Amino acid sequence: MKRIRTARDSAREELFARLELQYRAGEYEEVEAAARAFAAAPRPPWRKRPLPQWQARTLATGAAVAHGRGAEVMAELEALIAELKPADAEAHALRLVVRDNRVTVLVGQERYEEAEGEALGILREVTRLAHPAPLGKLELSALGNLAAALCGQARFDEAEEIARGNLPRAEEPALAALHATLVHSLNGQGRYEEALAEARRNTPHQARRDSGRLDLVTAQALRGLGRRGEAEAAARRALTDCGRHLHPSHPRIREARSLLARITEEGPRP
């Protein structure tokens, strides 16, 4: 028998809809706190499985990863993956989202081979689902993570193919990430003029989670062209932007500091 919807169900759906909007706006701390409070609330006695609690925990850990606290919640991500069973369709979809968040953390930890394998596994499962359309955003996120993992292994031509091939169908939040990864892949191949032109062409909207991303790859291109003064300025912008919007432990902050140090050690600015 189909269960009758209750006022509690409607309130829960409204809460999650509001939290999704806050997530897109980059209000990660607020989203995580509200989602964790919901997950900790007692479950109604008639509910046999904790799907709403799983949804809340998925949102909370995803917000932490986007904020830059992925290493902090890695154990929780792995525990949630173990709880969510692939035999349950709704739980399976959530499990794929959590796995993709875990791949983002692996990339940030420079565990690139592991990240590549996990991203490929997610993509295989997405293609096997009977109705993959609702998971289109997840597929693009996994492709972005795969391209980033390939860049980490210096397989820049493969990363370029993935990023360039999927940009035409990408929307935010995957669009900005794929665009920056394309620039990164061109830098990795020494194609700095192309990289700089791409970084400055049709720049996507930069959400909070993308803070400093485009300036960082722009700085890499300028450095490759020997334009150290401009490269330093772009690297400083990236570091300032990251520091303003992301958690201090975000991997991009470490990357921006490292790049800035390399640029300033190379001598006088032309």
Rosetta blueprint (number, residue, H / E / L):
1 M L
2 K L
3 R L
4 I L
5 R L
6 T L
7 A H
8 R H
9 D H
10 S H
11 A H
12 R H
13 E H
14 E H
15 L H
16 F H
17 A H
18 R H
19 L H
20 E H
21 L H
22 Q H
23 Y H
24 R H
25 A L
26 G L
27 E L
28 Y H
29 E H
30 E H
31 V H
32 E H
33 A H
34 A H
35 A H
36 R H
37 A H
38 F H
39 A H
40 A H
41 A L
42 P L
43 R L
44 P L
45 P L
46 W L
47 R L
48 K L
49 R L
50 P L
51 L H
52 P H
53 Q H
54 W H
55 Q H
56 A H
57 R H
58 T H
59 L H
60 A H
61 T H
62 G H
63 A H
64 A H
65 V H
66 A H
67 H H
68 G L
69 R L
70 G H
71 A H
72 E H
73 V H
74 M H
75 A H
76 E H
77 L H
78 E H
79 A H
80 L H
81 I H
82 A H
83 E H
84 L L
85 K L
86 P L
87 A L
88 D L
89 A H
90 E H
91 A H
92 H H
93 A H
94 L H
95 R H
96 L H
97 V H
98 V H
99 R H
100 D H
101 N H
102 R H
103 V H
104 T H
105 V H
106 L H
107 V H
108 G H
109 Q L
110 E L
111 R L
112 Y H
113 E H
114 E H
115 A H
116 E H
117 G H
118 E H
119 A H
120 L H
121 G H
122 I H
123 L H
124 R H
125 E H
126 V H
127 T H
128 R H
129 L L
130 A L
131 H L
132 P L
133 A H
134 P H
135 L H
136 G H
137 K H
138 L H
139 E H
140 L H
141 S H
142 A H
143 L H
144 G H
145 N H
146 L H
147 A H
148 A H
149 A H
150 L H
151 C H
152 G H
153 Q L
154 A L
155 R L
156 F H
157 D H
158 E H
159 A H
160 E H
161 E H
162 I H
163 A H
164 R H
165 G H
166 N H
167 L H
168 P H
169 R H
170 A L
171 E L
172 E L
173 P L
174 A H
175 L H
176 A H
177 A H
178 L H
179 H H
180 A H
181 T H
182 L H
183 V H
184 H H
185 S H
186 L H
187 N H
188 G H
189 Q L
190 G L
191 R L
192 Y H
193 E H
194 E H
195 A H
196 L H
197 A H
198 E H
199 A H
200 R L
201 R L
202 N L
203 T L
204 P L
205 H L
206 Q L
207 A L
208 R H
209 R H
210 D H
211 S L
212 G L
213 R H
214 L H
215 D H
216 L H
217 V H
218 T H
219 A H
220 Q H
221 A H
222 L H
223 R H
224 G H
225 L L
226 G L
227 R L
228 R H
229 G H
230 E H
231 A H
232 E H
233 A H
234 A H
235 A H
236 R H
237 R H
238 A H
239 L H
240 T H
241 D H
242 C H
243 G H
244 R H
245 H H
246 L L
247 H L
248 P L
249 S L
250 H L
251 P H
252 R H
253 I H
254 R H
255 E H
256 A H
257 R H
258 S H
259 L H
260 L H
261 A H
262 R H
263 I H
264 T H
265 E L
266 E L
267 G L
268 P L
269 R L
270 P L
